Amino acid sequence: MSVRSSSFVRVLTLVGVLATFLLPATSADASAPLRTHAASRGKFIGAALATSPLSNETSYRNIAATEFNQVTAENAMKWDSTEPSQGQFNFSGADAIVNFATQNNQQVHGHTLVWHNQTPSWVQGLSATAMRTAMQNHISQVVGRYASNATVVSWDVVNEVFDDSGNLRTSFWYNTLGQSYIADAFRAARAADPDARLCINDYNTEGINAKSTAIYNLVSSLRQQNVPVDCVGFQSHLAIQYGFPGDFQQNLQRFAALGVQVRITELDVRIQTPRDATKDATQATYYRNVVNACLAVTACAGVTIWGFTDKYSWVPDTFPGQGAALIYDESYAQKPSYTAVHDALAGGTTTDPTPPTTPGTPSASSITSSSAALTWTASTDSGGSGLAGYDVYREQGATDQLLGQSTTNSISLTGLSASTQYQVYVRARDGAGNVSANSALATFTTTAGGGGPGGCTAVGTVQNQWNNGYVVQPVTVTNTGTSAITGWTVTLTLPAGHTLSGSWNAVVTVSGQTVTARNASYNGNLAPNASTTFGFQVSRPNGNTQTASGYTCA
C-alpha cells in the first residue's frame, strides 16, 4: 500500500491517477474493456469486490483488474470487519482491496462507515455519549488510515438512513443519538480526510418518490448548514418484474442541481430464475438505461456494479427464486447485459434501427367499474437492443391516452371510469427507443360504479418549496361514500409555466396544464372513510410562487 505523508503530494498524485482513467481520451477501440470506454467518456465503471475470490480465483482477479477502473469493498471496510471489538481494528481485508486497486490503477470508494447493519452489538448497546464517541473514533481511524493514499478517493459516510416512506429510519443510531448523528458523521469524516469525497447512500431512490425526495431535502438542508455532503449514491438494486424508473435521469439531475456529485453505487438487475433470452434482453436494457442516464448527467461520476459475476452475488440468498443479476454468469461468461454496458459506454458503436414486431390483439378480462386485465401475444426484437416493454393506449382520436406500461405481455389497468367503453391498443418498444406498429384494437366496457353518495375527495399539501420548484406530498384521497371503491381518479391544474417533474404512488398523465392521477395497482381499494396518498414534484419559473390547485376526485 502506497502511503504519502503530505496531503499536497496526495492531491498531485490523485490528479495524476484520475487523469489516467477518467479524463476523456481519444476514441477507444470498439472491443476495448469497459474501463477504457468509461475513461473515454470521463466516467468510471466499477465493481464491488469480495476478498476471498480476489485472492483465490484467477478468472475473478483478471476480470476485476481488466474491466474496471473503480472498485468498492463489498464487505471488507464495513464496521464488523474493521472494528469487531471496541478499539481493536483489523484492516487486512480492506488493505487487500486497496493494494489490488493501487496495482491496477483503480480508484477505491470506501463502503461504509455508519450503517444500521453489519455493526457489532457492542456499538448498539452504548449510551448516547459513548456511542457518539465510538462513531467519531471509528471514522477517524478507518478514514484516517487511507487519508494519504491517492487510491482511496471517496466514502459512503452514512448508509440507508431513510425508510421507504421517506421517514428517518428508527435505527439504533437514530434512537440513541437523534438525527444529529448524520451531520456528526460527515464532519468526522472531513476531519479525518479533508480531500476525500463524502457521500450519503441509499436504495429505492432511483425515481422521484417520497424516499428520494426526503434525501433531497436532507442533503439540501445539510449543505445549507455547511455539513460536508459532497455526493449522493443511488444503489440501484433493480428487478425486471417491477419496471424501470422512467424518471431516473431526471432524478439524478435534480440532485446534481444541489451542487453534489451523483453516482450509481450498487447496480444489479435481478430476474426471476431460470434465465431465458427474453429476460436477458430486458435485463440488458435496464443496464443500458442506467449507464445512459449517468452519461447524460455531467455530475454523475460513474456506475459501480455490485459484483460482476453471478457466482458471487448476494441476490439469491436474499430474494429466493431470483438471481442472475450481474453482467457475467457463474462461469465468467459475458452476458447480454455486459454487451449493453459496453456499447453504452462505447457511445453506441452498435445501432439498432429495427423496431419490435407488432404485439398481438389484446384480450380483456376481469373487468370491473375501474379496472381491467389485458393480455396479448408478445412481440419479438431482432435489432440487438432487446425488448424493453409495452405501452398501452386508449384510442381517442387526435390525442391517445397512455393507460399504463408493462415489461411483460400483460397488464392490470386501474383508475378507469365506470360504465365507460374503452378501445385500447398496445405498442412494443426496444432498448434503442424504437416502437412497433399499433396492435389491433380491443374494446371493452367497464361496469357500473359501486360507490355510494359522496364519492371521494382529494386534498394536496405542499411539503417543500424552493425557488424553481415544489413538492406536493401528500395528496390525500379519501372515500367519502358509503360503499367501498376499487379505483380513483384525481385531476388538478398546474399554473402556466409549471411542468410535472415526477410522481409516486399514482399513475399520472398530463394534458396541457391538467394533471390526471389514477390509483396504482396497490392503493385503489378504499373502504368508506378510508384514505390513501400519492405525491408529485413540479418545476416552475424562477420567482414564481404559485402551486397546483383545483383538486377533484372521482
ChimeraX attribute file (.defattr): number of C-alpha atoms within 10 A of each C-alpha:
attribute: neighborCount
match mode: 1-to-1
recipient: residues
	/A:1	15
	/A:2	12
	/A:3	13
	/A:4	15
	/A:5	10
	/A:6	11
	/A:7	16
	/A:8	12
	/A:9	14
	/A:10	19
	/A:11	15
	/A:12	11
	/A:13	16
	/A:14	20
	/A:15	13
	/A:16	12
	/A:17	18
	/A:18	21
	/A:19	14
	/A:20	15
	/A:21	26
	/A:22	23
	/A:23	16
	/A:24	16
	/A:25	16
	/A:26	10
	/A:27	12
	/A:28	17
	/A:29	11
	/A:30	17
	/A:31	12
	/A:32	13
	/A:33	17
	/A:34	24
	/A:35	24
	/A:36	29
	/A:37	31
	/A:38	32
	/A:39	26
	/A:40	20
	/A:41	22
	/A:42	20
	/A:43	28
	/A:44	30
	/A:45	27
	/A:46	31
	/A:47	26
	/A:48	23
	/A:49	23
	/A:50	19
	/A:51	18
	/A:52	9
	/A:53	14
	/A:54	18
	/A:55	13
	/A:56	10
	/A:57	10
	/A:58	11
	/A:59	13
	/A:60	19
	/A:61	16
	/A:62	11
	/A:63	15
	/A:64	23
	/A:65	20
	/A:66	14
	/A:67	20
	/A:68	27
	/A:69	28
	/A:70	28
	/A:71	28
	/A:72	31
	/A:73	25
	/A:74	20
	/A:75	19
	/A:76	24
	/A:77	25
	/A:78	22
	/A:79	26
	/A:80	17
	/A:81	19
	/A:82	23
	/A:83	20
	/A:84	18
	/A:85	15
	/A:86	11
	/A:87	12
	/A:88	8
	/A:89	16
	/A:90	18
	/A:91	15
	/A:92	14
	/A:93	18
	/A:94	23
	/A:95	18
	/A:96	17
	/A:97	25
	/A:98	26
	/A:99	17
	/A:100	19
	/A:101	23
	/A:102	19
	/A:103	12
	/A:104	15
	/A:105	18
	/A:106	25
	/A:107	25
	/A:108	26
	/A:109	26
	/A:110	28
	/A:111	26
	/A:112	24
	/A:113	24
	/A:114	26
	/A:115	20
	/A:116	17
	/A:117	13
	/A:118	14
	/A:119	18
	/A:120	16
	/A:121	11
	/A:122	11
	/A:123	20
	/A:124	14
	/A:125	12
	/A:126	15
	/A:127	12
	/A:128	14
	/A:129	10
	/A:130	12
	/A:131	20
	/A:132	20
	/A:133	12
	/A:134	16
	/A:135	19
	/A:136	22
	/A:137	16
	/A:138	23
	/A:139	25
	/A:140	19
	/A:141	17
	/A:142	23
	/A:143	25
	/A:144	18
	/A:145	15
	/A:146	23
	/A:147	26
	/A:148	24
	/A:149	23
	/A:150	26
	/A:151	27
	/A:152	24
	/A:153	20
	/A:154	22
	/A:155	24
	/A:156	24
	/A:157	27
	/A:158	22
	/A:159	20
	/A:160	20
	/A:161	23
	/A:162	18
	/A:163	16
	/A:164	16
	/A:165	12
	/A:166	15
	/A:167	13
	/A:168	17
	/A:169	17
	/A:170	15
	/A:171	17
	/A:172	17
	/A:173	23
	/A:174	16
	/A:175	11
	/A:176	18
	/A:177	16
	/A:178	14
	/A:179	15
	/A:180	11
	/A:181	19
	/A:182	21
	/A:183	19
	/A:184	15
	/A:185	23
	/A:186	27
	/A:187	20
	/A:188	20
	/A:189	28
	/A:190	22
	/A:191	15
	/A:192	21
	/A:193	21
	/A:194	15
	/A:195	18
	/A:196	21
	/A:197	22
	/A:198	27
	/A:199	27
	/A:200	24
	/A:201	27
	/A:202	23
	/A:203	21
	/A:204	19
	/A:205	25
	/A:206	26
	/A:207	23
	/A:208	26
	/A:209	24
	/A:210	26
	/A:211	23
	/A:212	23
	/A:213	22
	/A:214	19
	/A:215	23
	/A:216	18
	/A:217	15
	/A:218	13
	/A:219	23
	/A:220	17
	/A:221	12
	/A:222	15
	/A:223	16
	/A:224	10
	/A:225	10
	/A:226	10
	/A:227	18
	/A:228	21
	/A:229	22
	/A:230	20
	/A:231	25
	/A:232	25
	/A:233	23
	/A:234	24
	/A:235	23
	/A:236	24
	/A:237	20
	/A:238	23
	/A:239	19
	/A:240	21
	/A:241	16
	/A:242	9
	/A:243	16
	/A:244	22
	/A:245	17
	/A:246	13
	/A:247	17
	/A:248	20
	/A:249	22
	/A:250	18
	/A:251	22
	/A:252	28
	/A:253	20
	/A:254	16
	/A:255	23
	/A:256	18
	/A:257	10
	/A:258	15
	/A:259	14
	/A:260	21
	/A:261	24
	/A:262	26
	/A:263	24
	/A:264	27
	/A:265	27
	/A:266	24
	/A:267	25
	/A:268	27
	/A:269	24
	/A:270	21
	/A:271	24
	/A:272	18
	/A:273	14
	/A:274	10
	/A:275	13
	/A:276	10
	/A:277	10
	/A:278	15
	/A:279	23
	/A:280	21
	/A:281	22
	/A:282	29
	/A:283	32
	/A:284	27
	/A:285	26
	/A:286	25
	/A:287	25
	/A:288	23
	/A:289	23
	/A:290	21
	/A:291	26
	/A:292	16
	/A:293	18
	/A:294	22
	/A:295	22
	/A:296	13
	/A:297	19
	/A:298	15
	/A:299	20
	/A:300	27
	/A:301	19
	/A:302	25
	/A:303	28
	/A:304	28
	/A:305	28
	/A:306	28
	/A:307	27
	/A:308	29
	/A:309	23
	/A:310	20
	/A:311	16
	/A:312	17
	/A:313	19
	/A:314	14
	/A:315	20
	/A:316	17
	/A:317	10
	/A:318	10
	/A:319	12
	/A:320	10
	/A:321	12
	/A:322	17
	/A:323	23
	/A:324	26
	/A:325	32
	/A:326	29
	/A:327	27
	/A:328	20
	/A:329	16
	/A:330	15
	/A:331	10
	/A:332	15
	/A:333	12
	/A:334	15
	/A:335	18
	/A:336	22
	/A:337	23
	/A:338	19
	/A:339	18
	/A:340	27
	/A:341	25
	/A:342	27
	/A:343	21
	/A:344	22
	/A:345	28
	/A:346	24
	/A:347	18
	/A:348	13
	/A:349	12
	/A:350	14
	/A:351	12
	/A:352	17
	/A:353	12
	/A:354	17
	/A:355	24
	/A:356	26
	/A:357	20
	/A:358	21
	/A:359	22
	/A:360	19
	/A:361	19
	/A:362	22
	/A:363	17
	/A:364	20
	/A:365	13
	/A:366	10
	/A:367	16
	/A:368	21
	/A:369	22
	/A:370	26
	/A:371	22
	/A:372	20
	/A:373	16
	/A:374	21
	/A:375	17
	/A:376	18
	/A:377	14
	/A:378	18
	/A:379	20
	/A:380	18
	/A:381	23
	/A:382	14
	/A:383	18
	/A:384	17
	/A:385	28
	/A:386	27
	/A:387	33
	/A:388	30
	/A:389	23
	/A:390	24
	/A:391	18
	/A:392	24
	/A:393	21
	/A:394	19
	/A:395	17
	/A:396	11
	/A:397	7
	/A:398	6
	/A:399	10
	/A:400	13
	/A:401	16
	/A:402	18
	/A:403	21
	/A:404	18
	/A:405	20
	/A:406	18
	/A:407	20
	/A:408	20
	/A:409	18
	/A:410	19
	/A:411	20
	/A:412	19
	/A:413	22
	/A:414	26
	/A:415	24
	/A:416	23
	/A:417	21
	/A:418	18
	/A:419	14
	/A:420	13
	/A:421	13
	/A:422	18
	/A:423	14
	/A:424	26
	/A:425	25
	/A:426	28
	/A:427	22
	/A:428	30
	/A:429	24
	/A:430	26
	/A:431	25
	/A:432	21
	/A:433	14
	/A:434	18
	/A:435	21
	/A:436	20
	/A:437	15
	/A:438	19
	/A:439	20
	/A:440	15
	/A:441	17
	/A:442	17
	/A:443	14
	/A:444	15
	/A:445	18
	/A:446	19
	/A:447	16
	/A:448	13
	/A:449	15
	/A:450	17
	/A:451	21
	/A:452	15
	/A:453	10
	/A:454	12
	/A:455	19
	/A:456	24
	/A:457	20
	/A:458	23
	/A:459	17
	/A:460	20
	/A:461	13
	/A:462	16
	/A:463	12
	/A:464	13
	/A:465	15
	/A:466	13
	/A:467	12
	/A:468	14
	/A:469	22
	/A:470	22
	/A:471	23
	/A:472	19
	/A:473	22
	/A:474	18
	/A:475	19
	/A:476	15
	/A:477	26
	/A:478	21
	/A:479	27
	/A:480	21
	/A:481	20
	/A:482	15
	/A:483	17
	/A:484	18
	/A:485	23
	/A:486	22
	/A:487	27
	/A:488	28
	/A:489	24
	/A:490	23
	/A:491	19
	/A:492	18
	/A:493	19
	/A:494	20
	/A:495	15
	/A:496	11
	/A:497	10
	/A:498	19
	/A:499	18
	/A:500	18
	/A:501	18
	/A:502	20
	/A:503	22
	/A:504	19
	/A:505	19
	/A:506	23
	/A:507	21
	/A:508	22
	/A:509	16
	/A:510	17
	/A:511	10
	/A:512	9
	/A:513	16
	/A:514	15
	/A:515	19
	/A:516	19
	/A:517	24
	/A:518	27
	/A:519	26
	/A:520	20
	/A:521	17
	/A:522	10
	/A:523	18
	/A:524	22
	/A:525	18
	/A:526	21
	/A:527	17
	/A:528	18
	/A:529	14
	/A:530	15
	/A:531	18
	/A:532	17
	/A:533	18
	/A:534	23
	/A:535	23
	/A:536	25
	/A:537	23
	/A:538	19
	/A:539	18
	/A:540	22
	/A:541	14
	/A:542	10
	/A:543	10
	/A:544	14
	/A:545	14
	/A:546	14
	/A:547	18
	/A:548	20
	/A:549	13
	/A:550	13
	/A:551	16
	/A:552	16
	/A:553	19
	/A:554	19
